[in-house]
Amino acid sequence: MGRQGSVCSGRVHCLSYQLASLMSRLGSTLIGLLVLGTILLPGSSLADDVTGSKSVEVKIIAINDFHGNLKPPFGGLRIRNPLDPASRVQIRAGGAEHLATAVARLRTRNPHSVFVGAGDLIGATPLLSALFNDEPSIESLNLMGLSISAVGNHEFDRGLGELLRLQGGGCHPTKGCQGPKPFEGARFQYLAASTVEESTGRTILPAYAVRYFEGIPVAFIGLTLAATPSIVTPSSVLGLRFLDEASTVNNLLPSLRDQGIYAYVVLIHEGGVPTGDYDDCQGISGPIVDIVNRIDTSVKLVISGHTHHAYNCLIEGKRVTSADKYGTMLTDIDIEIDRVTKKIVTVNANNMIIRPELFEKDTRQSELIHAYEQLAEPLSKRVVARLNRAVLADVDAKGESALGRLIADAQLAATQSIDQGGAQIAFMNLGGVRAPLIPQANGDLRYEDLFAAQPFYNNLVTMTLTGAQIIELLELQWQVDRPVRLLIPSKGFAYRWDQTQKPGKRIVSASVSLNKKPIESSSTYRVTVNSFLADGGENFQVLRKGTHRLTGVMDLEALELFLARNPPIDHEPRVLLKNR
């Protein structure tokens, strides 16, 4: 049957497959009984295998939110400090070369294994993957033996047509074939049970896939979060409808039972936020809790994602897991299926950190990465704009930098139109500005120069905040016992701060203005930040409260487009000190 079990998708095909499989198994059993002269005694059962086991053990290896991180992500992973549980430490983790080795090792522990994903495997990816339309990420996961994945919201970043191309293969419709060999598409199956075409009511991809382990079927149901239309560009999901996640699962179960399938695993791109460490469930909150509470009790395992948090929970009798993000972690899950009832009877899971020092590099992954790095070099030297002088990243006494202002203005320009978010203000974090923009002697500015300045390649997220929340955001730049985390606003937004006051009281509220008009606490404003900040990065937790979120273009694309239009570089200060 192969390491991952046999495959079928769809009711008619599954029924035909099951009938043929049953006849084959019965024939083999009868022949075995005749040859061995076996007699079934009272109390014995054909449900027992030759070792007498009444169950089948299956290993499920899971990832989520890989986001094309072929190389270890900058910053690694933050976990609780084992020497001081009140603090956290940053450790090196991730990288496709090491992740592939970890997956392969786990597979050796059980011949019945399957490698699955919970969405956002692509989209918002680093340069090495993004330059080639995320084809390197798909090829990397193919080499790892990924079998099934839910579709996440970032799989829709470039629209349904591009998602289907990545699934089925073929050259990019405008950029053509850029990789070292023709792109063959994903050898794993994307699932989208809750995403349907409005015109037909049909799912855009299979709702589920079935894997067989010693003849026992297990259905994997894949779901995209229902909130997808509110967090992606509207044009990318035009004509699609995203259904309630729990209802979708519950509505599928009767059909699966009719096919003789009683073991279910849900792969869902939606998640929660815990307050504990990476392998526990302390203080779990968020949409996943309500969804799991409403899913039928016959579902015993839910593999989740989206929130970029790691957790290992038991909610309403269901095991619920998430493996952080960027390939820094995977979830090792063991399930036990009763041979008679064909139901999952036990689930055990643990989150495993992908530490480079513990998992040697997989040579096939290394070869893939090297091939794309060679191809990326001429693309990275592409001229994107011309500058007559350098734009420096140095920070002045007020906490501003020329490059920070330029980036904030670029992000506002990219999200001002109603279709792209209707932004009125943009904020850029200084920590995301890594190097100055220095043109060549002839004034050429290359793509690699942009990437050096903004190497994190984050989506832009536009959200609604109240005036009071904007002032709270500004106050969070200074926090007790934490380094200063300054934000650079876009043109038209200004405020004063008082360095003689304590953190939390430094913003002069009456000075906060947009286009020279005071910000009103009860009014709402559309604000753009990068996805790192939108998720509460650098402890700007108030941004997690932003509503009506819309995910837009990548920050680097916004900067490239802005510079290509040759705008004047505006050095007008936006932040003023009240006292010096």
C-alpha positions in Angstrom: 0.0 0.0 0.0 3.0 2.3 0.3 4.1 4.4 3.2 1.2 6.8 3.1 -1.6 4.4 2.4 -3.8 4.2 -0.7 -5.5 7.2 -2.1 -9.1 8.1 -3.2 -11.1 11.3 -3.4 -14.8 11.7 -4.1 -17.7 9.4 -3.3 -18.1 7.4 -6.5 -14.4 6.7 -6.9 -14.1 5.7 -3.2 -17.0 3.3 -3.4 -15.5 1.5 -6.4 -12.1 1.5 -4.8 -13.5 0.1 -1.5 -15.4 -2.7 -3.3 -12.3 -3.8 -5.2 -10.2 -3.5 -2.1 -12.6 -5.6 -0.1 -12.8 -8.4 -2.7 -9.0 -8.4 -2.9 -8.7 -8.6 0.9 -11.3 -11.3 1.2 -9.6 -13.4 -1.5 -6.3 -13.1 0.1 -7.7 -14.0 3.5 -9.5 -17.2 2.2 -6.3 -18.3 0.3 -4.3 -17.7 3.5 -6.7 -19.8 5.5 -6.7 -22.7 3.1 -2.9 -22.7 2.8 -2.2 -22.4 6.5 -5.1 -24.7 7.5 -6.3 -22.0 9.9 -9.6 -22.5 11.7 -11.4 -19.6 13.3 -12.1 -20.6 17.0 -14.7 -19.0 19.1 -13.5 -15.5 20.2 -11.1 -15.1 17.3 -11.7 -12.4 14.6 -10.6 -11.5 11.2 -10.3 -8.0 12.6 -7.2 -9.0 14.4 -4.0 -9.0 12.3 -1.4 -11.8 12.4 0.1 -10.3 15.6 -3.3 -10.3 17.3 -3.5 -6.5 17.4 -7.0 -5.2 17.5 -6.0 -1.7 16.2 -3.9 0.0 13.5 -1.4 2.7 14.5 -0.9 5.6 12.1 1.6 8.5 12.3 0.5 11.9 11.1 3.2 14.5 10.5 1.8 18.0 10.3 3.0 21.5 9.4 1.2 24.8 8.8 2.1 28.4 7.6 5.3 27.3 5.9 5.2 30.5 3.8 8.0 29.3 1.5 10.8 29.5 4.1 13.2 27.3 2.3 16.1 28.7 4.4 15.9 29.1 8.2 13.8 32.2 8.9 15.4 35.3 10.3 14.9 35.4 14.1 14.2 31.7 14.4 11.7 30.8 17.1 10.8 32.2 20.5 10.0 29.8 23.3 9.8 29.9 27.0 13.2 30.1 28.7 13.7 26.7 30.5 15.9 28.5 33.1 13.4 31.3 33.6 9.8 30.5 32.8 8.8 34.1 33.1 10.9 35.1 30.1 11.4 33.8 26.5 14.5 33.0 24.5 15.1 33.1 20.8 16.6 29.9 19.1 17.6 29.0 15.6 15.0 26.8 13.9 13.7 25.8 10.6 14.9 25.5 7.0 13.6 23.0 4.4 16.9 21.1 4.5 16.5 20.3 8.2 12.7 19.9 8.1 12.9 17.3 5.4 15.3 15.2 7.5 13.0 15.5 10.5 10.0 14.3 8.4 12.0 11.3 7.0 13.1 10.3 10.5 9.6 10.2 11.8 8.4 8.1 8.9 10.9 5.4 9.8 9.1 4.9 13.1 5.9 3.7 11.5 5.3 2.3 8.0 1.8 3.7 8.2 2.5 7.5 8.0 1.2 10.5 6.2 2.6 14.1 5.9 -0.1 16.8 5.9 -0.4 20.7 6.0 -2.9 23.2 7.3 -2.5 25.9 4.7 -0.5 29.0 3.9 2.4 26.8 2.6 2.9 29.6 0.0 2.3 33.3 -0.2 4.1 36.0 1.8 7.3 34.2 1.0 11.0 35.2 1.1 12.7 36.4 -2.0 14.1 33.0 -3.1 10.5 31.6 -3.4 8.7 34.7 -4.4 10.9 35.5 -7.4 9.8 32.2 -8.9 6.0 32.5 -8.1 6.5 30.1 -5.2 7.3 27.2 -7.4 10.4 26.4 -5.3 8.3 25.9 -2.3 5.9 23.5 -4.0 8.9 21.5 -5.3 10.5 21.5 -1.9 7.3 20.1 -0.3 7.0 17.5 -3.1 10.5 16.3 -2.2 9.5 16.0 1.4 6.6 13.8 0.4 3.7 16.1 1.5 0.5 14.3 0.8 -2.4 16.6 1.6 -3.0 20.2 2.7 -5.8 22.5 3.4 -5.9 25.8 1.4 -5.0 28.8 3.4 -5.9 32.5 2.8 -2.4 33.2 1.4 -2.9 30.5 -1.3 -5.3 33.1 -2.8 -2.8 36.0 -2.8 -2.6 35.8 -6.6 -6.1 34.5 -7.3 -7.7 31.1 -7.9 -6.2 30.7 -11.4 -2.7 30.8 -9.9 -3.6 28.4 -7.1 -4.9 25.9 -9.7 -1.7 26.3 -11.7 0.5 25.6 -8.7 -1.7 22.5 -8.1 -1.7 21.2 -11.6 1.6 22.5 -13.0 2.6 24.5 -16.1 4.5 27.8 -16.8 3.3 31.1 -15.3 0.9 32.7 -17.8 2.9 36.0 -18.1 6.4 35.3 -16.7 6.8 31.9 -18.4 9.0 29.1 -17.2 11.8 30.4 -15.0 12.9 27.4 -12.9 15.7 24.9 -13.6 13.1 22.5 -15.1 9.5 22.6 -16.2 7.1 23.1 -13.3 5.0 20.0 -12.8 2.8 21.3 -10.0 2.1 19.9 -6.5 2.2 16.2 -6.1 0.2 16.7 -2.9 -3.5 17.4 -3.0 -4.9 20.8 -1.9 -8.3 20.5 -0.2 -11.0 23.2 0.1 -14.2 21.8 1.5 -15.6 25.2 2.5 -14.7 27.2 -0.6 -17.2 27.1 -3.4 -17.9 28.8 -6.7 -20.9 31.1 -6.4 -22.0 30.2 -9.9 -22.0 26.4 -9.5 -22.0 25.8 -5.7 -19.1 23.3 -6.3 -15.9 23.3 -4.3 -12.9 24.7 -6.1 -10.8 21.7 -5.1 -11.7 18.4 -3.5 -13.4 18.6 -0.1 -11.6 15.6 1.3 -9.1 12.9 0.5 -9.1 9.3 1.9 -6.0 7.4 2.8 -6.1 3.6 3.6 -4.1 2.0 6.3 -4.3 -1.9 6.3 -7.6 -1.4 4.5 -9.1 1.0 7.0 -10.1 4.4 5.5 -9.2 7.7 7.1 -10.8 10.9 5.7 -8.9 14.1 5.7 -11.1 17.2 5.4 -9.5 20.5 4.3 -10.9 23.9 5.2 -10.1 27.5 4.5 -11.1 30.0 7.2 -14.5 31.6 6.6 -13.0 35.1 7.1 -10.8 34.8 4.0 -12.7 37.5 1.9 -12.0 40.1 4.7 -8.3 39.5 4.8 -7.3 39.2 1.1 -7.6 41.5 -1.9 -11.3 41.3 -3.1 -10.3 40.6 -6.7 -8.4 37.5 -5.7 -11.5 35.7 -4.4 -14.1 37.2 -6.8 -16.9 34.8 -7.4 -16.0 32.5 -4.5 -17.9 31.9 -1.3 -16.3 30.7 2.0 -18.7 28.6 4.2 -18.8 28.2 7.9 -16.1 25.7 8.9 -17.8 23.6 11.5 -21.0 23.3 9.5 -19.0 22.2 6.4 -17.4 19.4 8.4 -20.7 18.3 10.0 -22.5 18.2 6.7 -19.8 16.0 5.1 -19.9 13.3 7.8 -23.1 11.5 6.8 -21.8 11.0 3.3 -18.5 9.7 4.6 -20.3 7.3 6.9 -22.3 6.0 3.9 -19.0 5.1 2.3 -18.0 3.1 5.4 -15.5 5.8 6.6 -15.5 6.4 10.4 -12.1 7.9 11.1 -11.8 11.7 10.4 -9.0 14.3 10.6 -9.7 18.0 10.0 -7.1 20.2 8.4 -8.2 23.8 8.9 -6.5 27.1 8.2 -7.9 28.9 11.3 -6.4 28.9 14.7 -6.1 30.3 18.2 -3.8 32.2 20.5 -2.4 30.6 23.6 -0.6 32.2 26.5 1.6 29.2 27.3 4.5 27.6 25.6 4.7 25.8 22.2 3.6 22.3 23.3 0.8 23.1 25.8 -2.6 24.8 25.7 -2.5 27.4 28.4 -5.1 30.2 27.9 -6.1 29.2 24.4 -8.5 31.7 22.7 -9.6 32.7 19.2 -11.9 31.4 16.5 -10.6 27.8 16.6 -12.2 27.3 20.1 -15.7 28.0 18.9 -15.2 26.0 15.7 -14.0 22.9 17.5 -16.8 23.1 20.0 -19.3 23.0 17.2 -17.7 20.2 15.2 -19.3 16.7 15.7 -17.8 14.6 18.5 -16.9 11.8 16.1 -14.0 14.0 14.9 -11.1 13.3 17.2 -8.2 15.3 15.6 -8.1 18.9 14.3 -4.8 20.2 12.8 -4.9 24.0 12.6 -2.9 27.1 11.6 -3.2 30.7 10.5 -2.4 32.5 13.8 1.4 31.7 13.7 1.2 30.2 17.2 2.1 26.7 18.5 -0.2 24.8 20.8 -1.2 21.3 21.7 -4.8 21.2 23.1 -7.6 19.0 24.1 -10.9 20.9 23.4 -14.2 19.1 23.9 -12.6 15.7 23.6 -10.8 16.7 20.4 -7.0 17.0 20.0 -6.2 20.4 18.4 -2.7 21.2 17.3 -0.7 24.0 15.5 3.0 24.0 14.7 3.9 27.7 14.8 5.1 28.9 11.4 7.9 29.1 8.8 8.9 25.4 9.1 10.4 26.0 12.5 8.3 23.2 14.0 6.2 20.2 13.1 3.6 18.2 15.0 4.2 14.5 15.5 0.8 12.8 15.9 0.1 9.2 16.6 -3.5 7.9 16.2 -4.9 4.4 16.9 -7.8 3.1 14.9 -10.0 0.2 16.0 -10.1 -2.5 13.4 -13.7 -3.4 14.1 -15.3 0.0 14.5 -12.8 1.7 12.1 -12.9 4.7 14.5 -10.0 6.7 16.0 -9.8 5.6 19.6 -6.6 7.4 20.8 -4.7 10.5 19.7 -1.3 11.6 21.0 0.7 14.6 19.8 3.7 16.7 20.5 5.3 19.7 18.8 8.9 19.2 17.7 11.3 22.1 17.1 13.3 21.8 13.9 16.8 22.6 15.4 19.4 22.7 12.6 22.0 21.2 14.9 19.9 18.1 15.5 18.8 17.4 11.9 21.4 17.2 9.2 20.7 18.8 5.8 18.8 16.8 3.2 20.9 16.7 0.1 18.0 16.9 -2.3 16.7 20.0 -0.6 20.2 21.5 -0.7 20.4 20.9 -4.5 17.0 22.5 -5.1 17.9 25.6 -3.1 21.3 25.9 -4.8 19.7 25.6 -8.2 17.2 28.4 -7.5 19.9 30.6 -5.8 21.9 30.5 -9.0 18.9 31.5 -11.1 17.9 34.2 -8.7 21.2 36.1 -9.0 20.4 37.9 -12.3 16.8 38.6 -11.2 18.1 40.1 -8.0 20.2 42.5 -10.0 17.3 43.8 -12.0 17.2 47.6 -12.1 13.9 48.8 -10.4 14.5 52.6 -10.2 17.0 55.4 -10.4 18.1 57.6 -7.5 20.2 60.7 -7.5 21.4 60.2 -3.9 21.3 57.6 -1.2 18.3 57.4 1.2 19.7 56.7 4.6 18.2 54.5 7.4 19.9 56.4 10.2 17.6 57.4 13.0 17.5 61.0 14.2 16.8 62.3 17.7 13.0 62.3 17.1 13.1 58.6 16.1 12.6 59.1 12.4 14.7 58.1 9.4 14.5 59.3 5.7 14.1 55.7 4.5 11.5 55.0 7.1 9.4 57.9 5.8 9.9 56.8 2.2 8.7 53.2 3.0 5.7 54.5 5.0 4.7 56.7 2.1 5.1 53.8 -0.3 2.8 51.6 1.8 0.2 54.3 2.0 0.3 54.9 -1.7 -0.1 51.1 -2.3 -3.2 50.8 -0.1 -5.0 54.1 -0.6 -7.5 53.0 -3.3 -10.7 51.6 -2.0 -10.0 48.2 -3.7 -6.7 48.0 -1.9 -7.9 49.0 1.5 -8.8 52.7 1.5 -5.8 53.5 3.8 -5.5 57.0 5.3 -2.3 56.4 7.4 0.6 53.9 7.3 3.1 53.1 10.0 6.5 51.5 9.4 8.5 49.9 12.2 12.2 50.9 12.3 13.2 47.4 13.1 12.1 46.4 9.6 14.4 49.0 7.9 17.7 47.0 7.7 19.9 49.0 5.3 20.1 52.3 3.4 19.1 52.5 -0.3 22.4 53.3 -2.0 22.3 53.5 -5.8 25.0 52.4 -8.2 27.5 55.1 -9.5 25.2 55.6 -12.5 22.1 56.0 -10.3 20.7 52.5 -10.8 18.9 50.9 -7.9 18.6 47.1 -8.0 16.0 44.8 -6.7 18.6 43.3 -4.3 19.1 46.8 -2.9 15.4 47.0 -2.0 15.5 43.6 -0.5 18.5 44.5 1.7 16.5 47.4 3.0 13.3 45.4 3.6 14.3 41.7 3.8 11.3 40.3 5.6 8.9 40.4 2.6 5.7 40.9 4.5 2.2 41.5 3.2 0.6 44.9 3.8 -2.5 44.7 6.0 -5.0 47.6 6.1 -7.4 47.7 9.1 -9.8 50.0 10.9 -8.7 51.6 14.2 -10.3 54.2 16.4 -8.5 57.5 17.2 -8.1 56.2 20.7 -6.5 53.0 19.5 -4.1 55.0 17.3 -3.0 57.1 20.4 -2.6 53.8 22.3 -0.5 52.4 19.5 1.8 55.5 19.7 2.1 55.1 23.4 3.3 51.5 23.0 6.5 52.8 21.4 7.8 53.2 24.9 7.2 50.4 27.4 8.6 49.8 30.8 11.5 47.3 30.8 11.5 47.0 27.0 13.6 48.6 24.3 12.0 51.6 22.5 10.1 50.4 19.4 9.5 53.4 17.1 7.0 53.7 14.3 7.4 56.0 11.3 4.1 57.5 10.0 3.3 58.3 6.5 3.0 61.8 5.0 0.1 63.8 6.4 0.2 62.3 9.9 1.9 64.1 12.7 2.2 64.2 16.5 4.3 65.4 19.4 5.8 63.4 22.2 7.2 64.5 25.6 10.3 62.7 26.6 10.0 64.0 30.2 6.9 62.0 30.8 6.7 58.3 31.8 5.9 55.6 29.2 2.2 55.5 28.6 1.9 59.3 29.0 4.3 60.6 26.4 2.0 61.4 23.5 0.5 64.9 23.5 -3.0 63.8 22.5 -4.1 67.2 21.1 -1.1 67.2 18.7 -2.1 64.0 16.9 -3.4 65.0 13.5 -4.1 63.7 10.0 -3.7 66.3 7.2 -3.6 69.0 9.9 -6.9 68.0 11.4 -6.9 66.6 15.0 -7.5 62.9 15.4 -10.8 62.2 17.2 -10.8 59.4 19.8 -14.2 58.0 18.8 -13.7 58.3 15.0 -12.4 55.5 12.9 -9.5 55.5 10.5 -8.0 53.1 7.9 -4.4 52.2 8.9 -1.8 50.2 7.0 1.0 48.2 8.6 3.0 45.2 7.5 1.8 41.7 8.5 4.4 41.4 11.2 3.0 44.4 13.1 -0.6 43.5 12.3 0.0 40.3 14.2 1.1 42.2 17.3 4.8 42.1 16.4 7.2 44.1 18.7 4.4 44.0 21.3 2.1 46.4 19.5 -0.8 44.3 20.6 -3.4 47.0 20.0 -3.0 46.2 16.2 -4.5 42.8 16.8 -7.8 44.6 17.6 -8.0 46.2 14.2 -11.2 45.3 12.4 -12.2 44.9 8.7 -8.7 43.7 7.7 -7.6 43.5 4.1 -4.4 41.8 3.1 -2.7 43.5 0.2 0.6 43.5 -1.8 4.0 42.7 -0.4 5.8 45.6 1.2 8.7 45.2 -1.2 6.4 45.4 -4.2 4.9 48.6 -2.8 8.3 50.2 -2.4 9.4 49.1 -5.9 6.3 50.6 -7.5 6.6 53.8 -5.5 10.3 54.3 -6.5 9.6 53.4 -10.2 7.3 56.4 -10.4 10.3 58.6 -9.4 8.6 60.5 -6.5 10.4 63.3 -4.8 12.0 62.1 -1.5 10.2 63.9 1.2 12.2 64.9 4.2 9.5 66.7 6.0 9.5 65.6 9.7 6.2 64.1 11.0 7.3 63.6 14.7 8.3 66.4 16.9 9.7 66.6 20.4 7.8 68.8 22.8 10.8 69.1 25.1 14.5 68.8 24.3 
